[in-house]
Amino acid sequence: MVISSTDVFDVPVALDTILNVRENSSWQRSLFIKNLSSSDLAIQLETSTDGGSSWSLIGTAFTLAAGEITVKEIPAENPNIFRVRASGGGDDRDLHITYARIFDDNQHNWVMPIT
C-alpha cells in the first residue's frame, strides 16, 4: 500500500527546519517538492540514526527555482528519521511537499477485485 501526506509550509529567510518525519521505515520514501514562492529556495534533506542528536545530509543540498518541481528519494538505507531544512522564503505558503512511502500492511489481505 502506498501512503502519502501533503502540506504547504512557510520557509524562513534563514536556514531552519520546516518538517521532521519521525517514521522508521525500511522502504524507500519519496518527496515531491514544489516551490510556490516568487524566489529561489535553498533546501537540504537530512537523516538521523540516533534519534535526532546528530544529522547527516542526504545527497547534496539544492536550490529550487520559483515554480520549479522536483522529486527526491529517501533511500531505504536511511531507515530512521529525516528532516527538511530550507531558506530563502518570505512569501506565505512557500513550499508544497508531498511525502509518499510504502506501507507494509500485514494485517489485511488484499484481493482483486475488491467486492
DRENSE-613435 format. One record per residue: residue in one letter; x, y, z of N, C-alpha, C, O in turn. Coordinates in pm, whole numbers, padded with zeros to 5 digits, always signed. Each point is the difference from the previous one (the first is absolute). Layout:
BEGIN
aXYZXYZXYZXYZ...
***
This chain:
BEGIN
m+00084-00115+00000-00084+00115+00000+00091+00124+00000+00102+00002+00069v-00140+00098-00144+00074+00126-00002-00079+00102+00080-00119+00018-00022i+00187+00047+00113-00061+00102+00085+00066+00133-00036+00121+00006-00020s-00199+00101+00013+00060+00131-00025-00061+00104+00093-00115-00011+00043s+00195+00111-00014-00042+00114+00080+00045+00124-00076+00107-00001-00062t-00186+00105+00067+00038+00123-00071-00032+00121+00085-00097+00000+00076d+00179+00104-00089-00021+00122+00075+00076+00113-00068+00086-00023-00085v-00118+00144+00124+00069+00120-00050+00066+00067+00120-00061+00017+00106f+00188+00022-00124+00080+00054+00109+00050+00140-00031+00031+00033-00114d-00023+00051+00219+00069+00128-00010+00149-00028+00014+00041-00079+00086v+00040+00142-00168+00145-00017+00006+00061+00129+00055-00027+00108-00052p+00108-00119+00156+00062+00120+00056+00110+00054-00092+00045-00069-00091v-00003+00191+00116+00109+00060-00076+00130-00073+00032+00076-00033-00092a-00049+00006+00221+00122-00071+00042-00029-00150+00006-00114-00041+00025l+00217-00041-00047-00014-00145+00001-00059-00051+00131+00051+00032+00108d-00158-00110-00118-00065-00055+00118-00075-00127-00040-00026-00023-00118t-00008-00059+00216-00076-00122-00024-00146+00035-00020-00059+00070+00082i+00000-00119-00192-00142+00025-00024-00084-00128+00012-00122+00008+00012l+00188-00125-00014-00075-00126+00009+00089-00107+00062+00112-00022-00046n-00161-00045+00150+00064-00118+00058-00092-00119-00022-00119+00007+00029v+00175-00115-00080-00077-00123-00018+00065-00106+00088+00111-00045-00029r-00178+00006+00134+00052-00097+00096-00068-00134-00022-00070-00052+00087e+00093-00001-00204-00062-00127-00036+00109-00097-00042+00069+00024-00099n-00052-00130+00171+00098-00101-00038-00059-00085-00112-00110-00053+00012s+00183+00041-00119-00047-00076-00115+00120-00058-00073+00098+00070-00026s-00104-00197-00006+00107-00061-00077-00029+00008-00149+00078-00051-00081w-00187+00114+00045-00038+00016-00140+00047+00135-00051+00014+00095+00078q+00009-00085-00207+00036+00128-00060-00118+00094+00008-00116-00040-00016r+00145+00166+00041-00102+00103+00010+00029+00110-00101+00116+00019-00039s-00217+00054-00003+00016+00105-00100-00060+00130+00049-00103+00001+00067l+00170+00109-00102-00052+00133+00025-00022+00068-00133+00090+00007-00084f-00210+00044+00064-00034+00080-00118-00007+00143+00050-00084+00033+00084i+00172+00053-00135+00016+00134+00055-00024+00104-00109+00057-00009-00109k-00144+00108+00139-00024+00109-00096+00019+00133+00072-00053+00023+00108n+00131+00065-00172+00022+00135+00050-00119+00086-00041-00020+00025-00119l-00058+00021+00216-00116+00085-00027+00034+00149+00013-00084+00085-00029s+00206-00055+00072+00036+00139+00025+00048+00068-00129+00017-00064-00104s+00006+00193+00116+00049+00077-00115+00153+00008-00002+00057+00066-00087s+00009-00132+00182+00146+00002+00005+00055-00142+00008-00073-00094+00031d+00203+00081-00059+00066-00130+00011+00008-00041+00147+00016+00085+00088l-00027-00216-00063+00011-00053+00136+00115-00099+00007+00017-00083-00089a+00063+00093+00195+00109-00096+00024-00056-00110+00091-00063+00029+00102i+00087-00156-00140-00060-00111+00072+00105-00106+00031+00087-00029-00082q-00097-00029+00202+00085-00111+00043-00089-00110+00055-00097+00027+00071l+00131-00151-00104-00065-00117+00061+00104-00066+00088+00113-00025-00044e-00149-00004+00168+00095-00058+00095-00064-00119+00071-00122-00007+00014t+00206-00086+00031-00047-00117+00073+00076-00013+00131+00113+00047+00012s-00176-00112+00084+00063-00025+00129-00020-00146+00038-00110-00054-00011t+00216-00008+00055-00009-00140+00044+00006-00011+00153+00000-00110+00054d+00005+00226+00014+00011-00004+00147-00111+00081+00067+00021+00058+00107g-00136-00055-00170-00114+00068+00062+00000+00151-00011-00077+00066+00069g+00162-00010-00154+00003+00144-00021+00113+00074+00070+00004+00123-00003s+00086-00197+00067+00114+00067+00064+00099+00053-00103+00058+00107+00018s-00039-00183-00126+00088+00045-00108-00068-00028-00134-00083-00090-00010w+00119+00168-00090-00065-00007-00131+00104-00010-00111+00108+00058+00010s-00142-00133-00116+00085-00014-00118-00080+00038-00123-00118-00032-00012l+00183+00102-00078-00063+00041-00125-00028-00121-00088+00085-00087-00016i-00204+00081-00042-00035-00103-00098+00027+00061-00137-00065+00097-00038g+00159-00153-00035+00036+00058-00130+00066+00134+00020+00084+00017+00089t-00122+00079-00172+00055+00135+00011-00114+00100+00017-00113-00026-00041a+00145+00139+00103-00098+00108+00011-00031+00049-00142+00084-00013-00089f-00201+00070+00069-00037+00046-00134-00085+00126+00008-00057+00032+00104t+00051+00037-00215-00083+00120-00013-00117-00030-00091+00017-00059-00106l-00134+00101+00149-00122-00019-00079-00047+00137-00046-00037+00084+00082a+00038-00061-00213-00041+00129-00056-00150+00022+00019-00075-00095+00021a+00033+00220-00028-00142+00034+00014-00082-00082-00099+00028-00002-00120g-00130-00067+00170-00089-00080-00083+00053-00138-00036-00073-00079-00059e+00197+00048+00093+00061-00128-00038-00050-00115+00088-00033+00020+00117i+00029-00140-00175-00039-00122+00069+00115-00100-00008+00068-00008-00103t-00046-00068+00211+00101-00105-00002-00051-00118+00081-00090+00013+00083v+00149-00128-00108-00028-00121+00078+00131-00047+00060+00100-00012-00070k-00100-00013+00198+00119-00048+00070-00033-00130+00071-00109-00016+00056e+00203-00076-00060-00018-00130+00064+00073-00003+00135+00110+00054+00013i-00172-00116+00084+00064-00029+00128+00031-00149-00006-00090-00082+00016p+00216+00046-00039+00034-00141-00022-00033-00088+00120-00005+00047+00114a-00018-00174-00142-00033-00097+00105+00114-00015+00100-00024-00040+00114e+00147+00070-00154+00111-00013+00095+00001+00112+00104+00085+00000+00089n-00177+00095-00100-00017+00105+00101-00133-00024+00071-00094+00078-00017p+00085-00185+00099-00130-00040+00052-00052+00081+00118-00112-00023+00045n+00189+00114+00005-00043+00073+00118-00065+00132-00036-00045+00018-00113i+00039+00073+00206-00072+00125-00022+00073+00089-00101+00122-00009-00016f-00198+00094-00052+00062+00097-00089-00071+00133+00015-00110+00009+00054r+00176+00095-00105-00058+00134+00007+00030+00077-00128+00091-00033-00075v-00173+00136+00053+00018+00092-00112+00036+00135+00061-00071+00052+00086r+00183+00003-00134+00042+00134+00042-00001+00088-00123+00035-00043-00109a-00076+00168+00127-00011+00089-00115+00025+00144+00041-00010+00036+00117s+00044+00046-00217+00018+00144+00021-00032+00073-00129-00010-00060-00107g-00004+00192+00119-00022+00084-00118-00144+00041-00018-00034+00066-00099g-00052-00104+00191-00143+00031-00012-00030+00143+00038+00089+00083+00013g-00213-00057+00003-00046+00133+00035-00146+00017-00036-00071+00079+00062d+00026-00155-00162-00142-00001-00034-00071-00093+00098+00063-00088+00060d-00191+00106-00044-00077-00100+00074-00016-00121-00090-00010+00013-00122r+00009-00132+00182-00024-00123-00074+00103-00018-00112-00035+00000-00118d+00162-00014+00157+00111-00004-00094+00023-00135-00067+00036-00005-00118l-00056-00105+00191+00047-00129-00048-00109-00107+00019-00052-00019+00110h+00020-00048-00218-00097-00110+00003+00079-00130+00002+00084-00023-00088i-00109-00064+00187+00070-00127+00011-00102-00113+00012-00090+00004+00083t+00107-00105-00168-00075-00124+00014+00100-00109+00033+00099-00019-00070y-00126-00053+00176+00085-00107+00049-00071-00132-00027-00111-00022+00049a+00174-00065-00124-00062-00129-00034+00091-00113+00044+00122+00007-00013r-00183-00113+00066+00077-00116+00041-00084-00126-00013-00123+00005-00004i+00191-00116-00003-00067-00129-00006-00027-00044+00143+00087+00011+00087f-00205-00060-00065-00039-00048+00131-00022-00150-00010-00083-00046-00079d+00156-00030+00157-00011-00146-00002-00111-00039+00097+00020-00005+00121d-00136-00023-00177-00118-00031+00079-00015-00150+00017-00048-00069-00091n+00089+00018+00205-00011-00144+00027-00133-00035+00066-00026-00117+00028q-00056+00216-00004-00127-00025+00068-00114-00035-00095-00100-00058+00041h+00115+00094-00167-00108-00020-00096+00051-00080-00119+00116+00011-00039n-00201-00090-00017+00030-00071-00124-00085+00061-00110-00122-00015-00003w+00190+00084-00088-00072+00068-00108-00012-00092-00118+00097-00064-00040v-00215+00056-00017-00024-00083-00118-00070+00085-00104-00068+00097+00032m+00086-00134-00157-00066+00071-00111-00094-00097-00068+00037-00116-00014p-00152+00155-00028-00058+00133+00029-00053+00007+00143-00036-00101+00060i+00032+00223-00009-00056+00021+00135-00151-00009-00014-00060+00070-00082t+00000-00154+00160-00147-00016-00007-00069+00042+00126-00123-00007+00009
***
